[in-house]
Amino acid sequence: MTRKKLRIAIITRFGMPLNSEAYGYYYRLYHLVNGLTDRGHQVTVLAHPDSKIKGRLVKAEVKEINWETQLACYTEFLKNYGDQFDIINAQTDHMCCYLTPFIETPMVHTVIYGGFNDIPVVQETLEIFKKQNFITLSNSLKKVYPYLNWQGVVYNGLDIEAFKFQPKSKNYLLFLTRVEPPKGIMEAIQAARESGEQLIIAGMADEHYFAKYIKPKLNKKISYFGCANFKQKVTLLRNAKALLHPHLLPEGFGNSMIEAQACGTPVIAYPHGSTAEVIQHGKTGFIVKDVQQMKAAIKKINKIQRADCRDFVAQKFTLEQMVQGYEDVYYKIVNKSK
């Protein structure tokens, strides 16, 4: 049975344009919007004004990005356009929960970040609005907030052709994410140093934190690449013999872990959050609990078949699966609201 095409609104954060070379969250939304549009849906997106997407772009004109200015922009968007859609997907964690009671169009909130359970005001907000519709990126993140009205779990998808498979690696480990304590940067440095391995660190870093804690640890084997663009990121991932991802907070999903595996690069990660869902322990990488276990995993990383890493991503984390998952949730909510 052919389903009626939907008029969909997607509300985003404004930190970066949606395009094919964006990072994480913005990369995922770029492909989600284009995938839904390619399926014939009318998609309207509130996003950074420099976004390059299919469908209709409503430019978010916000000079300073903070909680208040974003919420004001969301409010203005819903005031002007809210009644034009069959469904609204707020990809903003809890932020649009405050606005849902004021519109008739059904809305679903995508919960992205797992660390909110330590922030009282967010917990209170979600408790108040727990009967609204929610969707998230992993089953582990769903368990962080078991009281929410979950409508589905949809894994992030990847344009696997943009991450070319590399059957043979070079002799370095890679740390590729924000350079900050919750991402496990100090643990990665310790494991690489004590293993005698070369480590390349790539990612955004706070200037003061970097100068005080990271720069003194750099040497011939521990180097800082800087913030890699999309092409540089793919090159770094393809040639690494392993990606170190010892995150200390629950990852909502962890895009870099599937990006690495798509290139054939195994991942060594801590067990928090979605790790067990995006890594096959012993086959596409290793899930470890501390630095000592990470060092042991580094020693046996060559036992991982890089082709298995690629196959795992190709089977489980495609763009088609992601778009289909969101589409199914949208229809579920629209039909229920009738």
N, C-alpha and C positions, 0 to 999 in steps of 0.2 A: 504494500500500500504506500503510495506516494504521500509524503507529508508536506503540508503547506510550508512554504519558505517563510522565515521569520524576519521581523524587524528587530534587530539586536543593537543595544547600546553597550559599549564597554568603557568603563571609567578607569583611568590609570593614574599612577603617580607621574610626576613631571620631571624627574631628575635627569632623564636622558631621552633623546628621540627614539622612536620605534623604527628600526631599520634592520637590514640583514646582517650588520656588523655590530649590533648592540650587545651589551652584556646581560647575562642571566635573565632576570625578570623582563627586561625590555625586548630581548631577543625572542623569548617565548611568546610575548604578546604580539610582536610583529608577525610571527608565523601563524598564530591563532587567528588574528584578524584577517590575514590574507587567505587562510584556509577556509574560513567561514564564508568569505566573499566568493571564493572560487566555487563553493557549493551552492551559490545562488541566493544566499541570504543578504538582506540589506543591512550593512553593518555601519554604525556610526561610532566614532571613537573620540573621546575627550583625552587628549594627550599633548605632549610637548609640541610646540608649533613647528619644529623642523622635522617632524616624523614623516616618513615616506612609506605610506601604506596604500593598499587597495581600499575601496569603500570611501566613506565620508569622514573627513577629519575636522573636528571642532578644536581649534587651537586654544590651548590653555595659556592665557596671557597672565603669567604670574611672575613678578619681578623677583620676589624673594620666596624661596620654597621653605615653608614651615607648616606646622599642623593647621594653624588658623587660616592662612592664605589658601591652602589646598581645599580645606573644608568649604570656604567661601566660594571657591571656583566650582566645586561639586554642586553646591546649592544653586548657584546661578545656572549651571547646565541643566539641572533637573527642572528648575523653574521654567526655562525656555523650551526645553525639548522633551521633558519627561513623559508626556502623554502621547508621544509619536511612536512608541515602541511596543512590541509584544513582551519583551523581557529586557531587563537591565542587569548586566554583570559588573559589579563593583570589584575590581581587582585591587582592593585597597585595605585588606585585612578588615578591621573593625570600623574604619572611619565613617563609612556611609550608613552604618546602622542607625545613626541619629536621624537620618533623613528619610528612611524607608516609610515611617508612619505617615508622612505627608504627601505621598504619591500613591496612585492607584495601580500603576504598572507594577507587576511582580518583579522583585529584585532578588538576586543571589549574590552573596558575598564570597569572594575567594580568599581564604585564609592562607597566607604564604609563609609567615614567620613563626617559628616554634618557641622563641624566647620570650614571648609576651606573658607566659604564665608566671613570670617573676615581676611583672609590672602591675601593681594593684588596680590602677585606674582602668587598664585594659580588661583585666579579669572582671571588674565590676560592670563594665560596659557590655561584655559578652554575656554575663549572667542576666542582665536586664533584658537584652534583646535575643536571648537564646532560642526563641521560637521562630525567628526569621530564618531564611534559607541560607545554607552555607555549603561550600564546596572546598576541597583542599587538594594538596599535591601528593600526599602520601598517607598511607594507613597509620604510620607512626605519629604524624602530625594530628590526625583525627583523634588519636588516643589522648593527646595532650588536653583536648577540650571535649571530653565525652558527653557533656551535657548539651552540646549544640545540636540544632536540627539539621543534621548532615543530609545532603541530597546526592552526594557522590564524591568519589576520589578519582582524580584524573592526573596521571603522571605527566611530567613535561615531555615534550617531543623534541627531536633533534633532526635538523637537515643533515643527514649522515653524509651526503655527497660533499658537503663543505668541510668535512673532517676526514681527509684522505687517509686510508690505511697505510701504516708503516710496519712492514714485517720485521725489520731489524732496528734496534734502538742504538743511540749513542750512550756513552758511559756517564750519565748524570741523572740525579733525582730532581724532581721539580716540586716546588710549592707554589701553587697558583691560586691565589684568592687575596682578600684584603689582609694586609700585614698588620695583625693586631692579636692580642692575647686570646680572645675567644676562638680564633681560627686555628690556634695551636702552633703559631710560628716558632715559639721557643722550643717546643717539643720536637718539631721537625728539624731545627738546627742541631739540637742535642743528639738526636738519633743519627743524623748524617755525620756529624763530627766524630762521634764515638765509633761509627762504622768505617771511618776513613773514606767516606764517599763524597763525591762532588755534588753540591746542591745549588740549584739556581732558584732564587726567590723572585717571583714576579707578581706584582699587584700594587694597589694603592696603599700608601702608608702615611700616617700622620707624621708631619715633619718632626715634631718634638719627640714622639715615641721612637721614631726611627733613629734619630741622632743619639738618643740616650741608651737605647737597648739593642738595636740591630746593628748599627754601623760598627760598634766595637767588636762584633763577632765576625765581621767579614774578613776573608783572607783569600788565598789562592784557590781554595776549594769551596768556600761559601761565598757566593756572589749575589749581588742584587741587580736584576735586569731592569727594574722600573715597572711602570704600568704598560703592559703589552696591548697593542691594538689587536683587532681580530686576526689578521694574517699572522702576526707575530705569535699570538697565543696558539694558533693551530700548529705552527712550526715547533714551538716549544713542547707542546703536548705530544706531537708525533715522534719526536726524537728522544724523549725521556724514557728511561728504563722503568720508571715508576712515578706515579703521582703520590706525594705524601699529603694526606688530608686528616690530620689529627684534631679535628674540631672538638671543642669542649662544650658547646651548646647544641641542642637538638636542631639539626638541619631540617628545614622544611622539605627540601628535595636534594639540592647539591648538584647543580648543573655541571660543574667542572668534572665531577666523577664520571658522568656518562660521556662527556666530551673526550676525556682521556681514553676511555675504553673504546669509543668509536674509532679512535686512531690506532688502536691495538695496544695501548699503554695500560698496564694493570694499576690498580689503586690500592694503597695501604691506608686504611682509615680507622678512626675510632668508632665505636658502636652507636654513638648517640644519634637520635633522630632516624632519618630514612636510610641510613647506611646499609642495613641488611636487605633493603628492598632494591637498591641500585648497584650492589656488588654481590657476586656469587663467591662466597668465601672459599678459597682454595682453587677456584677456577678462573675468575677474572680479577682476583686480587686477594687481599687478606684483611680481615677485620680484627683489630688488635686493641688491647685495653690500656697499654702504657708504652713508655719509650723502650723498655727492654723487649717487649713483644714486637715493637716496630723494627728494632734492630734485627731480630731473628727473621722477620718477614723479608727484610731487605736482602738478607743472605740467600734466601731461597726464591727470590723473585723470578729468576730465570726458569723456574719450573712452570711458570704460567705460560700458556700458549697464547700468543698475542691475537691469533685468529679467533680464539674463543671469546676474547673481550669484544671484538668487533661484532661477532655474531649475536652476542647477548644484547647489545644495544639495537642492532638491526631488527631483532625479534620483538623487543619489549618497549622501545622508546621512540617510535616513529611519529612524525608530524601527523600522519593520517589517524593514528590511534588517539593522539591528543585532541585533534579537532572533533573526531567522532565522539569522544567522551564528553566534551563540553556540549556538543549539539544534543546528545541524549539527555543531559541534565536540563538543558533549556526547554526541550519539549516536555519533559516530565513536569516541570514547574508550570509551564504555560497551560498544559492540559489540566493540571490540578486546580489552577486558579479559575478556570472556567466553571 
